[in-house]
Amino acid sequence: GHQGAMPPAAATPRTPRARPSKADSNPPSPPTNRRRSSAGGSGSVTGSPSKARAESPAPKAPGAAAIGLETCAPDEVGLDARSLEDHRSRSRWQESLGILPGLAECVIAGHRVCYLDLMGSADVERGTPVRPSTLFRCFSMTKPITAVALMRLVEEKQVSLDDPVFKYIPSFQAVKVVKAESAEEWGLTSESFKHVEPVERHMTLRQLLTHTSGLAYGPDRASPSEPLKASCAAEGSYLSLVEAVDAGRIQTLKDFCDALAKLPLRFQPGTRWMYSHGVDVAGRVIEVVSGKPLDAFLREEVFQPLGMTKTTFFVRGDRARDLSAMYLVEKEKGDIIDEDKLGRMGRLKRCDGAQPEESRWCGQRRGKRVLAGGGIMGSCQGGLVSCLHDMARFVSMLANGGEAPSGRHLLQRATVSALWRDWLAFSSVVGHSCGRRKRLPGWPYGATIGWTPIGHVRKKDRCLYMGGWSTSWAIYPQTRLATISMSQSLVYFDVPGWVARRDELDGAVEFGVAQHRRRVAALRQQRQAAGNSPKRLFNR
């Protein structure tokens, strides 16, 4: 759910540790998750690493045609192919442990694919292989898409990021906030919510996108069969709202936002950071300004211009078979002691229906459902479903300054450049000049990690977003490299021997860039020692 979209360091104590913190360039202990299975198509665009630079044109990987982007060899774009192939082999190792049923992932350079891997089963029980068109629940990876849609309205001057939310949703004009003395998250009690006061400054659209509005999240669960209960009083304040969505008593985004506005804010807007329903409220603003339902606006203003033909909030009945199954990975009995003798350690527990048509994301079965631009609505549903084919286009657009693979600009280059900056340092977000050395209460990282409407930013060289249930992407704006990894499982235990630079795709890419630079430098030194003049060894 929504907690799965946050790196573990920022999550509540009950959150399953699905993997190391991706916001840290050197992740701590090796948790788990996110990877694959060995059946189905797989392929590097390069073929053999030793031949990668010699092959022209680079051979296509299996499935590359279905993604519909041009291909290239890793060496052409400054990547060491051996690092990527090592990652591929580690993926098979993870499959052998039983910690992931299947996965679709790729590396994009510019608008070209230089690595592709389609592994394992989208549906283990039915034996359906993972394909570029396999649909995965995005959960909080929906948030950057909604943020991009709102930024299109900003560029058209239909809204300003500093507009108060109540300008578009009047119910937020009378919103109350828990009194300051009770504003510490873990100090909140049921009594705290009886003592409220007016807001000092009304929340803005910018604060919705940066999770500094005072909104929060309620309790979540993996499946409706699990009991729904709040882990603390702070979550308990949202319990009735979550139950109303789950029961179908709230069926529109308008009704959801009006109900949300009746609940006290956790803190005065701009004074803390807390992961929240803010982007869901931004989705309602899009509806009000455009006069269209959120799904229609996203389809017309984002998906169609980018060629994202399969991304949707609701899976039609005839496409249900493309929807990946959803699995909890539970630990097999027994303690793992010797890392050199690891055996199968995970078993899969299917969630979200025994058949694809029974999924909560199948619109024909579930009827009306709140359109969750933030990725989670109620306790265990909501957000977009998408596939590697479509997500490659969205991420490629961001990595290339707003330019789609077709050459059309979805966003202005200046807008995308602003999205690489740390918005938590903006006075327009926090009401004063915060700076990099001083962080808002609630922010779980130091000065090197920031937040932008499209995810975590690290020293201007990487932006990353993780959705729940093992979906993620990372973008390196300086090199225009990007990674996308999509699966549909959640692991509740750590995996011994996990190495980020080998077991995580973005870790393998960062290591591959460093290795390629070392190799080029070594070759240059050899040529100089042999009396040859230095030559440029590759084209960026």
SELUMFI-121315 format. One record per residue (C-alpha): residue number from 0; y, x, z. Coordinates in steps of 0.02 Angstrom, whole numbers, plus 50000, padded with zeros to 5 digits. Each point is the difference from the previous one (the first is absolute). Layout:
BEGIN
NUM|Y|X|Z
...
! end
This chain:
BEGIN
0|50000|50000|50000
1|50179|50052|50028
2|49951|50134|50125
3|49890|50082|49870
4|50155|50035|49897
5|50071|50112|50135
6|49944|50179|50030
7|49898|50007|50161
8|50137|50084|50100
9|50110|49849|49977
10|49870|49867|50031
11|49957|49908|50159
12|49862|50072|50109
13|49871|49874|49937
14|50024|50047|49816
15|49844|50072|49917
16|50025|50180|49950
17|49964|49988|49816
18|50059|50175|49955
19|50119|50139|50051
20|50187|49970|50002
21|50057|50019|49821
22|50180|50017|50055
23|49956|50172|50068
24|49974|50139|49875
25|49866|50073|50115
26|49901|49850|50063
27|49923|50018|50173
28|49819|49958|50041
29|49893|49942|49854
30|49980|49814|50010
31|49914|49910|49864
32|50009|49888|49861
33|50066|49965|49833
34|49873|50064|49886
35|49862|49962|49887
36|49829|49980|49931
37|49907|50090|49863
38|49948|49866|49877
39|50106|49947|49853
40|50113|50098|49885
41|50093|50154|50052
42|50087|50136|49908
43|50133|50132|49998
44|50113|50004|49851
45|49970|50185|49998
46|49812|50018|49987
47|49957|50176|50058
48|50142|50081|50100
49|49976|50166|49913
50|50028|49919|49831
51|50141|49885|50050
52|50144|50096|49921
53|49903|50041|49843
54|49958|49820|49956
55|50127|49912|49890
56|50014|49857|50006
57|49925|49977|50173
58|49842|49894|49997
59|50019|49827|50069
60|49915|49953|50163
61|49884|49850|50004
62|50109|49848|50029
63|50161|50085|49943
64|50018|49881|49853
65|49993|49852|50119
66|50145|50071|50099
67|50097|50013|49838
68|50101|50159|50037
69|49992|50165|49908
70|49896|50139|50075
71|50025|50185|50030
72|49915|50146|50087
73|50052|50044|50179
74|50048|50178|49950
75|50127|49930|49878
76|50098|49926|50144
77|49980|50138|50128
78|49842|49941|50088
79|49844|50100|50038
80|49856|49899|49927
81|49876|50079|50120
82|50089|49922|50149
83|49983|49828|49921
84|49817|50027|49958
85|49969|50057|50178
86|50080|49838|50058
87|49885|49904|49883
88|49846|50084|50076
89|50064|49964|50175
90|50015|49818|49951
91|49814|49998|49964
92|49970|50080|50168
93|50096|49859|50082
94|49895|49874|49905
95|49842|50081|50064
96|50063|49971|50177
97|50013|49814|49965
98|50183|49988|50044
99|50063|49925|49837
100|49920|49890|49867
101|50114|50039|49853
102|50170|50060|49944
103|50120|50013|49852
104|50126|50141|49998
105|50103|50104|49881
106|50134|50134|49990
107|50148|49969|49885
108|50118|50131|49930
109|50151|49923|49916
110|49917|49854|49913
111|49835|50090|49968
112|49836|49995|50096
113|49932|50171|50046
114|49863|49944|50120
115|49898|49840|50010
116|49854|49950|50109
117|49914|49831|50003
118|49862|50004|50128
119|49874|49888|50080
120|49990|49813|50023
121|50140|49875|50008
122|49871|49878|50067
123|49848|50082|50078
124|49898|49841|50016
125|50024|49955|49817
126|49993|50179|49935
127|50169|49984|49912
128|50070|50172|49953
129|50181|50050|50030
130|50103|49987|49841
131|50185|50029|49958
132|50018|49810|50003
133|49917|49977|50171
134|50119|49902|50111
135|50040|50069|50174
136|50099|49914|50137
137|50160|50100|50017
138|50052|49939|50172
139|50158|50099|50044
140|50004|50089|49832
141|50079|49834|49951
142|50158|50051|50094
143|50064|50133|49877
144|49977|49877|49856
145|50103|49867|50090
146|50131|50132|50043
147|50014|50052|49817
148|50023|49816|49953
149|50142|49984|50125
150|50080|50161|49935
151|50006|49921|49827
152|50108|49862|50074
153|50107|50133|50085
154|50026|50089|49833
155|50051|49834|49922
156|50124|49975|50145
157|49920|49835|50047
158|49976|50063|50177
159|50064|50143|50107
160|49886|50095|50117
161|50131|49980|50137
162|50006|49811|49985
163|49945|49910|50158
164|49833|49914|49983
165|50072|49832|50055
166|50106|49997|49841
167|49840|49956|49907
168|49893|49928|50141
169|50115|49899|50114
170|49870|49983|50138
171|50028|50184|50042
172|50181|49971|50050
173|49950|49935|50172
174|49863|50127|50033
175|49986|50067|50179
176|49940|50168|50066
177|49908|50053|50157
178|50127|50071|50123
179|50024|50187|49991
180|49922|50038|50168
181|49835|49929|49934
182|50008|50079|49828
183|49872|50137|50025
184|49847|49947|49900
185|49868|50036|50131
186|50111|49934|50140
187|50011|49826|49926
188|49914|49863|50100
189|49984|49814|49971
190|50147|49983|50120
191|50108|50114|49891
192|50004|49872|49859
193|50080|49873|50116
194|50154|50110|50016
195|50090|50009|49834
196|50177|50029|49939
197|50096|49987|49836
198|49990|50144|49877
199|50144|50123|50002
200|49991|50025|49812
201|49904|49890|49880
202|49853|50082|49912
203|50029|50054|49821
204|49890|50010|49845
205|49999|50188|50019
206|49929|49984|50175
207|49864|49884|49936
208|49941|50137|49881
209|50006|50136|50133
210|49916|49905|50143
211|50154|50014|50111
212|50041|49813|50003
213|49920|49956|50168
214|49857|49907|49918
215|49820|50053|50033
216|49819|49947|49967
217|49879|49891|50095
218|49813|50027|50031
219|49880|50028|49855
220|49812|50007|49974
221|49878|50052|49865
222|49923|49829|49974
223|50028|49818|50052
224|49832|50009|50088
225|50074|50121|50127
226|50099|49933|50148
227|50188|50006|49981
228|50087|50067|50153
229|50156|50099|50037
230|49980|50174|50072
231|50166|49989|50094
232|50140|49879|50040
233|50101|50064|49853
234|49864|49947|49879
235|49976|49841|50097
236|50174|49941|49956
237|49943|49986|49819
238|49828|49925|50037
239|50048|49818|49967
240|50080|50050|49835
241|49845|50094|49945
242|49888|49854|50049
243|50110|49878|49903
244|49983|50104|49841
245|49812|50020|50022
246|49978|49813|50026
247|50104|49956|49846
248|50137|49913|50098
249|50123|50120|49919
250|49977|50009|49812
251|50164|50063|49928
252|50103|50157|50023
253|50151|49892|50043
254|49909|49915|50143
255|49932|50166|50061
256|50173|50080|50007
257|50075|49850|50088
258|49861|50007|50131
259|50022|50189|50017
260|50187|49980|50031
261|49962|49893|50153
262|49912|50145|50086
263|50103|50128|50099
264|50027|50169|49919
265|49918|50144|50092
266|50163|50101|50000
267|50178|49997|49936
268|50002|50035|49812
269|50025|50184|49961
270|49951|50065|50172
271|49813|50031|49977
272|49866|50019|49867
273|49851|49882|49999
274|49881|49958|49858
275|50031|49818|49960
276|50007|49844|49893
277|50169|50060|49934
278|49940|50017|49821
279|49926|49825|50006
280|50174|49936|50043
281|50070|50105|49856
282|49877|49908|49888
283|50077|49835|50053
284|50173|50070|49960
285|49937|50037|49824
286|49943|49819|49984
287|50168|49931|50057
288|50105|50112|49887
289|49891|49984|49845
290|49953|49818|50021
291|49819|50047|49963
292|49844|50015|50107
293|49966|50180|50049
294|49844|50013|49893
295|50093|49939|49845
296|50144|50122|50029
297|49884|50148|50024
298|49902|49952|49845
299|50156|49986|49890
300|50105|50142|50071
301|49870|50131|50050
302|49824|49967|49936
303|50036|49949|49820
304|50126|50141|49965
305|49875|50128|50068
306|49846|49926|49916
307|49919|49955|50167
308|49893|49861|49930
309|49878|49974|50144
310|50109|50012|50157
311|50018|49833|50090
312|50004|49913|50169
313|49857|49883|49954
314|49840|50043|49907
315|49951|49863|49879
316|49822|49937|50006
317|49955|50080|49834
318|50058|50169|50064
319|49920|49993|50172
320|49859|50112|49941
321|50127|50140|49973
322|50050|49996|50185
323|49928|50140|50104
324|49903|49952|50155
325|50077|50050|50166
326|49902|50099|50129
327|50011|50058|50178
328|49906|50164|50020
329|49911|50003|50167
330|49922|50153|50077
331|49812|50016|49998
332|49917|50018|50169
333|49994|50171|50078
334|50124|50139|50030
335|50038|50128|49865
336|49988|50174|50073
337|49962|50127|49863
338|50126|49993|49857
339|49881|50101|49891
340|49868|49863|50014
341|50103|49846|49967
342|49900|49853|49938
343|50049|49824|49955
344|50120|49946|50136
345|50073|49837|49938
346|49938|49826|49961
347|50099|49870|49905
348|50049|49832|50072
349|50067|49883|49868
350|50160|49904|50038
351|50096|49866|49903
352|49857|49894|49938
353|49819|50028|49950
354|50045|49967|49817
355|50158|50048|49903
356|50048|49817|49979
357|50004|49980|50189
358|50139|50128|50021
359|50160|49948|50086
360|50091|50074|49848
361|49920|49876|49879
362|50141|49876|49974
363|49895|49857|49933
364|49898|50000|50159
365|50136|50026|50128
366|50132|49883|49928
367|50180|50035|50047
368|50031|50163|50091
369|50159|50087|50057
370|50053|50134|49875
371|50001|50158|50105
372|50117|50127|49922
373|49966|50109|50151
374|49812|50001|49972
375|49931|49908|50152
376|50024|49819|50048
377|49913|49918|50145
378|49864|50105|50080
379|49893|50059|49855
380|50065|49955|49828
381|50148|50014|49883
382|50079|50122|49880
383|49965|50044|49820
384|49838|50050|49918
385|50012|50135|49867
386|49895|50128|49907
387|50011|50183|49950
388|50057|49950|49825
389|50152|49908|50070
390|50041|50109|50149
391|50005|50153|49887
392|50144|49919|49906
393|50099|49957|50156
394|49979|50171|50080
395|50034|50089|49835
396|50163|49904|49985
397|50058|50060|50170
398|49944|50179|49967
399|50100|50002|49838
400|50168|49942|50066
401|49976|49816|49963
402|49935|50023|49823
403|49845|49901|49954
404|49863|50075|49888
405|50074|49895|49859
406|50166|50092|50016
407|50091|49851|50076
408|50095|50029|50162
409|49952|49875|50134
410|50122|50081|50123
411|50147|50116|49973
412|49966|50182|50033
413|50133|50003|50136
414|49913|49857|50090
415|49833|50090|49999
416|50084|50161|50059
417|50070|49903|50148
418|49824|49940|50040
419|49945|50181|50027
420|50125|50019|50144
421|49972|49963|50184
422|50084|49833|50031
423|49980|50012|50188
424|50140|50128|50001
425|50122|49879|49917
426|50138|49928|50110
427|49981|49837|49903
428|49824|49984|50073
429|50028|50047|50181
430|50184|49962|50022
431|50048|50181|50033
432|49968|50172|49928
433|49823|50038|50056
434|49965|50164|49911
435|49834|50088|49981
436|49991|50075|50173
437|50018|49835|50090
438|49872|49865|49967
439|50001|49816|50040
440|49892|49946|50147
441|49833|49943|49935
442|49996|50122|49855
443|49836|50096|50020
444|50046|50159|49905
445|50125|50140|50014
446|50140|50059|49888
447|49891|50050|49852
448|49936|49824|49965
449|50111|49854|49953
450|49987|49823|49937
451|50056|49918|49840
452|49965|49824|49932
453|49857|50073|49898
454|49916|50098|50139
455|50001|50161|50101
456|50103|50145|49932
457|49970|50182|50043
458|50136|50130|49970
459|50045|49919|49834
460|49838|50064|49921
461|49881|49855|50031
462|50003|49812|50022
463|49843|49913|50059
464|49944|49823|50037
465|49837|49946|50080
466|49942|49822|49992
467|49866|49928|50112
468|49815|50020|49963
469|50014|50168|49911
470|50129|49980|49864
471|50135|50132|49978
472|50110|50093|49879
473|50107|50156|50011
474|50141|50060|49886
475|50072|50176|49982
476|50169|49971|49916
477|50037|50184|49968
478|49845|50022|49892
479|49977|49817|49948
480|49822|50007|50062
481|49926|49847|50083
482|49834|49949|50076
483|49922|49828|50019
484|49846|49962|50104
485|49929|49825|50016
486|49850|49943|50100
487|49960|49855|50113
488|49924|50059|50163
489|50053|50040|50176
490|49916|50130|50111
491|50007|49989|50190
492|49941|50176|50041
493|50044|50181|49962
494|49900|50099|49873
495|49954|50178|50052
496|50045|50131|49871
497|50143|49902|49921
498|50120|50120|49910
499|50159|49920|49933
500|50024|50122|49855
501|49825|49960|49939
502|49963|49822|50056
503|50167|49918|49961
504|50065|49992|49822
505|50180|50041|50040
506|49941|50144|50109
507|49898|50066|49854
508|50151|49986|49885
509|50114|50095|50119
510|49869|50135|50020
511|49970|50000|49811
512|50184|50030|49964
513|50004|50146|50121
514|49839|50073|49929
515|50064|49986|49821
516|50160|50091|50045
517|49902|50139|50084
518|49888|50017|49849
519|50147|50007|49879
520|50087|50130|50109
521|49841|50106|50006
522|49981|49993|49811
523|50181|50047|49977
524|49978|50150|50114
525|49844|50054|49904
526|50094|49994|49835
527|50146|50096|50071
528|49882|50131|50070
529|49920|50015|49828
530|50169|50031|49921
531|50018|49829|49921
532|50165|49907|50012
533|49996|49845|50111
534|49964|49840|49908
535|50017|49819|50046
536|49821|49948|50028
537|50017|49812|49998
538|50123|49864|49958
539|50056|49887|50140
! end
